[in-house]
Amino acid sequence: MKNTRGMTLTELMVVLLLLSIMLAIFYAMADTMQSMTNSQEALIVTRDEGRQAVRAMVRDLRNASTGSINWGGMPLETLSYRVATDLDGNGLAVDVDGNLELSGVRTIGPDVDDINGDTLTTTQLIWSDGATTRVLTSSLAPVNGIQFDQVGPGLRISVTTQHQASVHGPMLQATLNEIIVPRN
């Protein structure tokens, strides 16, 4: 004759215990994978923002006049310079006497004075020519986030950006370096 009795309470508790352990393991694995994904996304965003800021600076600083750069006191957090510009409309950045025509003074550095009025200061890197202010990144590391240093005839830019992986996650930083030799 077949035994038709069901599971005992002990057997049911053992099954539920094993199921709970398996679910806890799956939850821990999913949580770890989510944390790793958040960290990788934050690192990608951090590097991308730094790369975009450096790219914008490189374009402008390649056209800088070497004599107009504030080389003294380097390393610096704020750089002042002037770029070659066609001021007289002759199609060249040189006047009729052969002198280089230069723009007004431009600066790149942390927005310590909150020039654009958005309340972000040391974490925001801005470019300004006096009339226009452009944000290069809002994720600048507040300590040593930007540094300009002379390397031979060139200028080394070091930009450190940061993002937090999640609300309780670690602060991730990425530093990008570029050396530029001004053309003028």
VMD Tcl script that draws the C-alpha trace (Angstrom):
set ca {
  {0.00 0.00 0.00}
  {1.17 3.50 -0.85}
  {2.08 5.91 1.87}
  {-0.10 8.99 1.26}
  {0.84 11.01 4.23}
  {2.19 14.53 3.50}
  {5.36 16.22 4.64}
  {6.04 16.56 8.28}
  {6.47 19.99 9.83}
  {10.20 19.31 10.26}
  {10.63 18.47 6.58}
  {8.73 21.60 5.58}
  {10.92 23.77 7.83}
  {14.10 22.25 6.38}
  {12.90 22.98 2.84}
  {11.99 26.57 3.78}
  {15.36 27.04 5.46}
  {17.22 25.82 2.36}
  {15.08 28.03 0.14}
  {15.76 31.05 2.37}
  {19.51 30.42 2.23}
  {19.41 30.18 -1.56}
  {17.39 33.42 -1.83}
  {19.83 35.21 0.49}
  {22.74 34.08 -1.67}
  {20.99 35.26 -4.86}
  {20.14 38.60 -3.24}
  {23.76 39.12 -2.13}
  {24.99 38.31 -5.63}
  {22.49 40.70 -7.23}
  {23.39 43.46 -4.74}
  {27.11 42.98 -5.44}
  {26.53 43.10 -9.19}
  {24.44 46.28 -8.82}
  {27.20 47.92 -6.75}
  {29.81 46.97 -9.34}
  {27.59 48.35 -12.12}
  {27.07 51.64 -10.25}
  {30.81 51.96 -9.64}
  {31.64 51.34 -13.30}
  {29.01 53.82 -14.48}
  {30.30 56.48 -12.06}
  {33.86 55.88 -13.20}
  {32.84 56.18 -16.86}
  {30.97 59.44 -16.19}
  {33.90 60.78 -14.15}
  {36.43 60.04 -16.90}
  {34.14 61.33 -19.63}
  {33.56 64.68 -17.90}
  {37.28 65.10 -17.32}
  {38.01 64.21 -20.94}
  {35.49 66.76 -22.24}
  {36.95 69.49 -20.03}
  {40.51 68.73 -21.15}
  {39.43 68.63 -24.81}
  {37.84 72.09 -24.54}
  {40.95 73.53 -22.87}
  {43.35 71.96 -25.38}
  {41.53 73.51 -28.35}
  {41.84 76.99 -26.87}
  {45.30 76.70 -25.31}
  {46.92 75.46 -28.54}
  {46.21 78.91 -29.97}
  {47.53 80.73 -26.89}
  {50.39 83.16 -27.15}
  {53.30 81.69 -25.18}
  {54.26 85.16 -23.93}
  {50.78 85.82 -22.54}
  {50.59 82.74 -20.29}
  {51.12 83.42 -16.58}
  {54.08 81.02 -16.26}
  {55.27 82.51 -12.97}
  {54.41 80.68 -9.78}
  {53.50 77.38 -11.44}
  {51.93 75.00 -10.57}
  {48.72 77.04 -10.65}
  {45.00 76.34 -10.27}
  {43.98 79.27 -12.47}
  {45.59 80.01 -15.82}
  {45.47 83.34 -17.65}
  {46.40 83.66 -21.32}
  {45.55 85.33 -24.62}
  {44.99 83.71 -28.02}
  {45.87 84.82 -31.52}
  {42.82 86.51 -33.07}
  {42.16 88.43 -36.28}
  {41.30 91.82 -34.77}
  {41.64 94.02 -37.86}
  {39.67 91.78 -40.25}
  {42.54 91.11 -42.68}
  {42.02 87.34 -42.44}
  {45.13 86.77 -40.35}
  {45.97 87.07 -36.65}
  {48.80 89.40 -37.66}
  {48.50 93.15 -38.24}
  {50.00 95.09 -41.19}
  {53.26 95.57 -39.25}
  {53.62 91.79 -38.71}
  {52.68 91.87 -35.02}
  {50.56 89.12 -33.52}
  {47.00 90.25 -32.72}
  {45.78 88.88 -29.39}
  {42.38 88.48 -27.78}
  {41.50 89.82 -24.37}
  {42.67 87.88 -21.32}
  {41.06 84.47 -20.87}
  {41.12 82.43 -17.69}
  {40.53 78.79 -16.80}
  {40.12 77.72 -13.20}
  {37.74 76.76 -10.39}
  {34.71 79.03 -10.04}
  {35.77 80.20 -6.55}
  {33.95 83.54 -6.90}
  {30.76 81.92 -8.30}
  {30.98 84.03 -11.45}
  {27.99 82.33 -13.07}
  {25.84 82.52 -9.89}
  {24.87 78.85 -9.66}
  {26.33 78.34 -6.11}
  {28.82 75.73 -7.36}
  {32.33 76.96 -6.68}
  {35.34 74.72 -6.05}
  {33.77 71.74 -7.83}
  {33.11 73.72 -11.02}
  {35.79 74.39 -13.64}
  {35.07 77.43 -15.80}
  {36.52 79.19 -18.82}
  {36.00 82.95 -19.01}
  {37.00 85.78 -21.32}
  {35.43 88.50 -19.19}
  {32.23 88.72 -21.26}
  {31.42 85.01 -21.51}
  {31.69 82.26 -18.92}
  {31.47 78.59 -19.89}
  {31.34 75.63 -17.50}
  {33.84 72.95 -18.50}
  {32.85 70.51 -15.74}
  {30.84 70.57 -12.51}
  {32.48 67.48 -11.07}
  {35.93 68.87 -10.32}
  {37.58 67.37 -7.25}
  {37.55 70.16 -4.62}
  {41.20 69.55 -3.66}
  {43.80 69.53 -6.48}
  {41.04 69.29 -9.08}
  {42.90 71.39 -11.64}
  {46.58 72.09 -11.97}
  {48.61 73.84 -14.65}
  {52.35 73.26 -14.72}
  {55.18 74.12 -17.13}
  {56.88 71.19 -18.85}
  {59.68 72.46 -21.09}
  {58.07 74.75 -23.67}
  {54.68 73.21 -22.97}
  {51.94 73.34 -20.43}
  {50.72 70.28 -18.52}
  {47.05 70.23 -17.54}
  {45.94 67.84 -14.79}
  {42.20 67.58 -14.24}
  {40.75 65.41 -11.46}
  {37.00 64.81 -11.57}
  {34.90 62.82 -9.13}
  {31.51 61.15 -8.78}
  {29.93 59.09 -6.06}
  {29.01 55.58 -7.20}
  {25.73 55.61 -5.26}
  {24.18 57.30 -2.24}
  {26.29 55.23 0.14}
  {28.98 54.24 -2.33}
  {32.57 55.41 -2.53}
  {33.69 58.67 -4.15}
  {35.47 57.72 -7.37}
  {38.09 59.99 -8.93}
  {39.76 60.08 -12.32}
  {42.76 62.22 -13.25}
  {43.54 63.14 -16.84}
  {46.80 64.78 -17.93}
  {47.56 66.51 -21.19}
  {50.63 68.41 -22.36}
  {50.06 71.27 -24.79}
  {52.64 73.33 -26.62}
  {51.07 76.67 -27.60}
  {51.47 77.46 -31.32}
  {51.99 81.23 -30.99}
}
mol new
graphics top color blue
foreach p $ca { graphics top sphere $p radius 0.5 }
foreach p [lrange $ca 0 end-1] q [lrange $ca 1 end] { graphics top cylinder $p $q radius 0.2 }
display resetview
